[in-house]
Amino acid sequence: MKEIKDIVLAAREAVSENNAMALATVVKVEGSSYRRPGARMLVTEDGRMTGAISGGCLEGDALKKALLAIHQRKNRLVTYDTNTAEGSAIGLQLGCNGIVHILFEYIDLQRTDHPIILLESLLQQRHEALLATCFSSDRQGEHEGTQLLVKDLTAEIQSVDTQFPELKEYINLARTNRQSVLASLTRAGENKEVLIQYLAPTTHLVLAGAGNDAQPVVETASLLGWEITVLDGRVGHATAGRFPRAHRLMTGPAEEVLKNIAIDPWTVFVLMTHNYRYDLSLLKELVHSPTPYIGLLGPKTKLLRMFADLRQDGAELTPAQQHIVHGPVGLDIGAETSDEIALAIIAEIKAVLNGRPGGSLKFLQTKIHAENPLIP
């Protein structure tokens, strides 16, 4: 969601400066590429770019294509084939051995449903959503572009192209699997494709503990665009001066502060107050919440002691509850300093949320990125 946030903010600035814009979206990848379908970049007519559609090798040519879309006031689909001599000739040289299809959408501010408005609407909620980007496989075909399908997976589909009634089936597949899919459709001889992108809410990190070692954790999480709450039992520690990048600061007894935090499956906790009883009180409540991750700073003996104390209090944790508790917190990278420990913590949270083991990619036996299912 950070990329979407950055794009929305850049678009607001462009509107205030009366700058025309185009949105570039990776809609399809065949083979390997640096960015996957759903990656976006905003380009303004004065040449500013926000977001990324590659590791930097496509952006130069993409800027020209985006400016052309702005000038022509129409959507354009551009294909970059990194396997061909032509791809190398324009300076791509990606070395990824893939074909990348990018849709450039002119942002017509007169429309009430232009792509930026749709992206902005996603930031006003904490729900899973499905975003569709429609384009034509035919050279002369029409590219409808970005369309918001479902702002909340528990809600009904807002709109479906009546020309493609089977699209609803594919949307439900993306909703059920919580996975982006690419649907290939045919109508009256015209070949259409729709990237149905699954989007989860922004990760919300709740950091219990406002000591000096908590500061680099907040800084590192901020780089990823996470929502950050810092809480502590000490009034003088959880302050804006000490944590300028935190979105929310809270102080008070453990049981009280949790009452004021909305916990969902994208809310994660790190307990590092250096106060055993405070952390224990938080842990006792959090294991019954929807959080998928609770990190506990300290040695393994501290974690086992906490489990034993909870058991004595009649609150023995189930295997599933124990599974979400990570202590000692962080990946094993040999971290020693506060900055290194912060890196290990944030990396572990990212791995857990993505269902990845957090090991070295060197030993990965599969592709780095899961393929978006192509539905014929």
C-alpha positions as CSV (number, residue, x, y, z in Angstrom):
1,M,0.0,0.0,0.0
2,K,3.0,2.4,0.4
3,E,3.3,2.7,-3.3
4,I,-0.3,3.6,-3.6
5,K,0.0,6.1,-0.8
6,D,3.0,7.8,-2.5
7,I,1.1,7.9,-5.8
8,V,-2.0,9.5,-4.3
9,L,0.1,12.1,-2.5
10,A,2.0,12.9,-5.7
11,A,-1.2,13.1,-7.7
12,R,-2.7,15.6,-5.2
13,E,0.4,17.8,-5.6
14,A,0.2,17.5,-9.4
15,V,-3.5,18.6,-9.3
16,S,-2.6,21.6,-7.2
17,E,0.1,22.6,-9.7
18,N,-2.3,22.0,-12.7
19,N,0.0,19.2,-14.0
20,A,-1.4,16.5,-16.2
21,M,-0.7,12.9,-15.3
22,A,-0.6,9.3,-16.5
23,L,-0.6,6.1,-14.4
24,A,1.7,3.3,-15.6
25,T,0.6,-0.2,-14.3
26,V,2.3,-3.5,-14.9
27,V,-0.6,-5.6,-16.0
28,K,1.0,-8.8,-17.2
29,V,4.4,-10.5,-17.0
30,E,5.5,-13.5,-19.0
31,G,8.7,-15.0,-17.5
32,S,10.8,-13.1,-15.1
33,S,10.7,-9.4,-14.2
34,Y,11.8,-7.1,-11.4
35,R,8.2,-6.0,-10.6
36,R,5.1,-8.1,-10.7
37,P,1.6,-7.3,-12.0
38,G,0.0,-4.5,-10.0
39,A,3.2,-2.4,-9.7
40,R,2.4,1.2,-10.5
41,M,4.2,4.5,-11.3
42,L,2.7,8.0,-11.6
43,V,4.2,10.3,-14.3
44,T,3.4,14.0,-14.4
45,E,3.8,16.1,-17.6
46,D,6.8,17.9,-16.0
47,G,8.7,14.5,-15.9
48,R,8.3,13.6,-12.2
49,M,7.9,9.9,-11.5
50,T,6.5,8.3,-8.3
51,G,6.5,4.6,-7.7
52,A,8.3,2.0,-9.9
53,I,7.5,-0.5,-12.6
54,S,11.0,-2.0,-12.7
55,G,14.3,-1.8,-11.1
56,G,15.0,1.4,-13.0
57,C,15.7,0.0,-16.4
58,L,12.2,0.6,-17.9
59,E,11.5,4.0,-16.3
60,G,13.4,6.0,-18.9
61,D,11.5,4.7,-21.9
62,A,8.3,4.5,-19.8
63,L,8.5,8.2,-19.2
64,K,8.3,8.9,-22.9
65,K,5.4,6.6,-23.3
66,A,3.6,8.2,-20.4
67,L,4.1,11.7,-21.8
68,L,2.7,10.4,-25.1
69,A,-0.4,9.1,-23.3
70,I,-0.8,12.5,-21.6
71,H,-0.4,14.3,-24.9
72,Q,-2.9,12.0,-26.8
73,R,-5.2,11.9,-23.7
74,K,-5.8,8.1,-24.3
75,N,-4.7,4.8,-22.7
76,R,-1.8,2.9,-24.3
77,L,-0.5,-0.6,-23.8
78,V,3.2,-1.1,-24.3
79,T,5.1,-4.4,-24.3
80,Y,8.8,-4.7,-23.3
81,D,10.4,-7.9,-24.4
82,T,13.6,-8.3,-22.6
83,N,14.6,-11.3,-24.6
84,T,15.0,-9.5,-27.9
85,A,17.8,-7.3,-29.4
86,E,15.2,-4.5,-29.7
87,G,14.8,-4.6,-25.9
88,S,18.5,-4.2,-25.4
89,A,18.7,-1.5,-28.0
90,I,16.5,0.9,-26.1
91,G,18.6,0.4,-23.0
92,L,16.5,-2.1,-21.1
93,Q,19.1,-4.9,-20.6
94,L,17.0,-6.3,-17.7
95,G,18.6,-9.7,-17.8
96,C,15.3,-11.1,-16.5
97,N,14.3,-13.0,-19.6
98,G,10.7,-11.9,-19.5
99,I,8.0,-9.9,-21.3
100,V,6.4,-7.1,-19.4
101,H,3.1,-5.5,-20.5
102,I,2.5,-2.0,-19.1
103,L,-0.7,0.0,-19.4
104,F,-0.4,3.8,-19.5
105,E,-3.6,5.5,-18.4
106,Y,-4.2,9.2,-19.0
107,I,-5.8,10.7,-15.8
108,D,-8.9,12.5,-16.9
109,L,-9.7,14.7,-13.9
110,Q,-13.2,15.4,-15.3
111,R,-14.1,11.8,-14.6
112,T,-15.5,11.0,-11.1
113,D,-14.0,7.5,-11.3
114,H,-10.5,8.1,-12.6
115,P,-7.7,5.8,-11.3
116,I,-6.4,8.1,-8.7
117,I,-9.8,8.5,-7.1
118,L,-10.2,4.7,-7.0
119,L,-6.7,4.3,-5.4
120,E,-7.5,7.0,-2.9
121,S,-10.7,5.3,-1.8
122,L,-8.6,2.2,-0.9
123,L,-6.7,4.3,1.7
124,Q,-9.8,5.4,3.5
125,Q,-10.5,1.9,4.9
126,R,-8.9,-1.1,6.4
127,H,-10.5,-3.8,4.3
128,E,-9.2,-6.2,1.7
129,A,-10.1,-5.1,-1.8
130,L,-10.0,-6.2,-5.4
131,L,-8.9,-3.7,-8.1
132,A,-9.3,-4.6,-11.7
133,T,-7.3,-3.3,-14.6
134,C,-8.8,-4.0,-18.0
135,F,-6.8,-4.0,-21.3
136,S,-7.0,-5.4,-24.8
137,S,-4.6,-8.0,-26.2
138,D,-5.4,-6.7,-29.7
139,R,-3.2,-3.9,-31.0
140,Q,-6.1,-1.7,-32.0
141,G,-8.3,-2.7,-29.0
142,E,-9.7,-0.4,-26.3
143,H,-8.0,-0.4,-22.9
144,E,-10.6,0.5,-20.2
145,G,-8.0,0.7,-17.5
146,T,-8.4,0.7,-13.7
147,Q,-11.8,-0.2,-12.2
148,L,-12.6,-0.7,-8.5
149,L,-14.6,-4.0,-8.1
150,V,-14.7,-4.7,-4.4
151,K,-13.7,-2.4,-1.6
152,D,-14.5,-5.0,1.0
153,L,-14.3,-8.7,0.4
154,T,-17.4,-9.2,2.6
155,A,-19.4,-6.9,0.4
156,E,-21.0,-7.5,-3.0
157,I,-19.3,-6.8,-6.2
158,Q,-20.0,-3.2,-7.1
159,S,-19.9,-3.5,-10.9
160,V,-19.2,-6.1,-13.5
161,D,-19.0,-5.6,-17.3
162,T,-22.2,-7.1,-18.5
163,Q,-20.5,-8.0,-21.8
164,F,-18.4,-10.5,-19.7
165,P,-20.7,-12.2,-17.2
166,E,-18.1,-14.9,-16.6
167,L,-15.9,-12.2,-15.0
168,K,-17.8,-12.5,-11.8
169,E,-16.7,-16.1,-11.4
170,Y,-13.0,-15.0,-11.7
171,I,-13.6,-12.2,-9.2
172,N,-15.0,-14.6,-6.7
173,L,-11.9,-16.8,-7.3
174,A,-9.6,-13.9,-6.4
175,R,-11.8,-13.1,-3.4
176,T,-11.8,-16.7,-2.1
177,N,-8.1,-17.4,-2.6
178,R,-7.0,-13.8,-1.6
179,Q,-4.8,-13.9,-4.7
180,S,-4.5,-11.8,-7.8
181,V,-5.6,-13.4,-11.0
182,L,-5.3,-12.6,-14.7
183,A,-8.5,-13.4,-16.7
184,S,-8.4,-13.8,-20.5
185,L,-11.8,-13.1,-22.1
186,T,-13.1,-13.0,-25.6
187,R,-16.1,-11.0,-27.0
188,A,-17.1,-10.8,-30.6
189,G,-13.6,-11.6,-31.7
190,E,-12.0,-9.1,-29.4
191,N,-9.5,-10.4,-26.9
192,K,-9.6,-8.8,-23.5
193,E,-7.6,-9.4,-20.3
194,V,-8.3,-8.3,-16.8
195,L,-5.8,-8.2,-14.0
196,I,-7.9,-8.7,-10.8
197,Q,-5.5,-7.5,-8.1
198,Y,-5.9,-8.6,-4.5
199,L,-4.9,-5.8,-2.1
200,A,-4.5,-6.2,1.7
201,P,-4.6,-3.3,4.1
202,T,-1.5,-1.6,5.3
203,T,0.4,-3.4,8.0
204,H,-0.2,-1.9,11.5
205,L,2.7,-2.3,13.8
206,V,2.0,-1.9,17.5
207,L,5.2,-1.5,19.4
208,A,4.9,-2.0,23.1
209,G,7.9,-0.3,24.6
210,A,9.3,3.2,24.1
211,G,12.9,2.7,25.0
212,N,15.9,3.7,22.9
213,D,16.0,0.3,21.2
214,A,12.4,0.8,19.9
215,Q,13.4,3.9,17.9
216,P,15.1,2.1,15.0
217,V,12.2,-0.4,14.8
218,V,9.9,2.5,14.2
219,E,12.3,4.0,11.7
220,T,12.6,0.8,9.8
221,A,8.9,0.1,9.7
222,S,8.3,3.6,8.5
223,L,10.5,2.9,5.4
224,L,7.9,0.3,4.4
225,G,5.0,2.7,4.9
226,W,3.5,0.8,7.8
227,E,1.0,2.3,10.2
228,I,2.8,2.6,13.6
229,T,1.5,2.8,17.2
230,V,3.9,3.1,20.1
231,L,2.6,2.4,23.6
232,D,4.3,2.3,27.0
233,G,3.4,2.5,30.7
234,R,5.7,5.5,31.1
235,V,4.4,8.9,30.1
236,G,7.8,10.4,29.6
237,H,8.9,7.8,27.0
238,A,6.2,7.5,24.4
239,T,6.5,11.1,23.0
240,A,6.4,12.7,19.6
241,G,9.9,14.0,20.1
242,R,11.3,10.5,20.6
243,F,9.1,8.9,17.9
244,P,8.4,11.4,15.2
245,R,7.4,8.8,12.6
246,A,4.9,7.0,14.8
247,H,1.3,7.7,13.8
248,R,-0.1,7.2,17.3
249,L,1.4,7.3,20.9
250,M,-0.3,5.7,23.9
251,T,0.5,5.4,27.6
252,G,-1.2,3.6,30.4
253,P,-1.7,0.1,31.9
254,A,-1.5,-2.8,29.5
255,E,-5.1,-3.8,29.8
256,E,-6.3,-0.3,29.2
257,V,-4.3,0.6,26.1
258,L,-5.3,-2.5,24.3
259,K,-9.0,-1.5,24.6
260,N,-8.2,1.5,22.3
261,I,-6.6,-0.5,19.6
262,A,-8.6,-2.1,16.8
263,I,-6.8,-5.4,16.1
264,D,-7.3,-7.1,12.7
265,P,-5.3,-9.8,10.8
266,W,-2.9,-7.1,9.6
267,T,-2.1,-5.8,13.0
268,V,1.2,-7.1,14.5
269,F,2.8,-6.6,17.9
270,V,6.3,-6.4,19.2
271,L,6.6,-6.5,23.0
272,M,9.8,-4.9,24.2
273,T,9.0,-2.8,27.2
274,H,11.7,-4.4,29.4
275,N,9.0,-4.8,32.0
276,Y,8.2,-8.5,32.4
277,R,4.8,-8.0,34.0
278,Y,3.7,-5.4,31.4
279,D,4.7,-7.7,28.5
280,L,3.0,-10.7,30.2
281,S,-0.3,-8.8,30.6
282,L,-0.2,-7.8,26.9
283,L,0.6,-11.3,25.8
284,K,-2.3,-12.8,27.9
285,E,-4.8,-10.6,26.0
286,L,-3.2,-10.7,22.6
287,V,-3.2,-14.4,22.1
288,H,-7.0,-14.2,21.9
289,S,-7.0,-11.5,19.3
290,P,-6.9,-11.8,15.4
291,T,-3.2,-10.7,15.3
292,P,-1.0,-13.1,13.2
293,Y,2.2,-12.1,14.9
294,I,3.4,-11.3,18.4
295,G,7.2,-10.7,18.8
296,L,8.8,-10.9,22.2
297,L,12.2,-9.3,22.8
298,G,14.4,-11.3,25.1
299,P,15.9,-14.8,25.5
300,K,14.0,-18.1,25.0
301,T,14.0,-18.6,28.8
302,K,11.8,-15.5,29.1
303,L,9.3,-16.9,26.6
304,L,9.1,-20.2,28.3
305,R,8.7,-18.5,31.7
306,M,5.8,-16.5,30.3
307,F,4.1,-19.6,29.0
308,A,4.5,-21.2,32.4
309,D,3.1,-18.2,34.2
310,L,0.1,-18.1,32.0
311,R,-0.4,-21.8,32.6
312,Q,-0.3,-21.3,36.3
313,D,-3.0,-18.5,35.9
314,G,-5.2,-21.0,34.1
315,A,-4.5,-19.5,30.7
316,E,-2.5,-22.3,29.0
317,L,-1.9,-21.5,25.3
318,T,-3.0,-23.8,22.5
319,P,-0.5,-24.9,19.9
320,A,-2.0,-22.4,17.5
321,Q,-1.7,-19.5,20.0
322,Q,1.9,-20.5,20.7
323,H,2.7,-20.5,17.0
324,I,2.0,-16.8,16.5
325,V,4.4,-15.9,19.4
326,H,7.9,-15.3,18.2
327,G,10.5,-15.2,20.9
328,P,13.3,-14.4,20.7
329,V,11.9,-11.9,18.2
330,G,13.5,-11.5,14.7
331,L,15.3,-13.5,12.0
332,D,18.7,-15.1,12.8
333,I,21.0,-12.7,11.0
334,G,23.6,-12.3,13.8
335,A,22.1,-9.0,14.9
336,E,23.8,-7.2,17.8
337,T,23.1,-3.5,17.7
338,S,19.7,-1.9,18.0
339,D,19.6,-1.0,14.3
340,E,20.5,-4.6,13.4
341,I,17.9,-6.0,15.7
342,A,15.3,-3.7,14.2
343,L,16.1,-5.0,10.8
344,A,15.8,-8.6,12.0
345,I,12.4,-7.9,13.6
346,I,10.9,-6.2,10.6
347,A,12.2,-8.8,8.2
348,E,10.6,-11.6,10.3
349,I,7.3,-9.8,10.4
350,K,7.3,-9.4,6.7
351,A,8.2,-13.1,6.2
352,V,5.4,-14.2,8.5
353,L,2.8,-12.0,6.9
354,N,3.8,-13.3,3.4
355,G,3.9,-17.0,4.6
356,R,7.6,-17.3,3.8
357,P,10.3,-19.0,5.9
358,G,12.7,-16.1,5.8
359,G,15.6,-18.1,4.5
360,S,18.2,-17.2,1.8
361,L,16.8,-17.0,-1.7
362,K,20.0,-18.8,-2.8
363,F,18.5,-22.0,-1.6
364,L,15.0,-21.4,-2.9
365,Q,13.8,-24.3,-5.2
366,T,10.9,-22.4,-6.7
367,K,10.4,-19.0,-8.3
368,I,10.8,-15.9,-6.0
369,H,7.3,-14.6,-6.9
370,A,4.2,-16.8,-7.1
371,E,2.6,-16.6,-10.6
372,N,-0.7,-14.9,-11.0
373,P,-3.0,-17.7,-12.3
374,L,-3.9,-17.1,-16.0
375,I,-7.6,-18.0,-16.5
376,P,-8.5,-18.7,-20.1
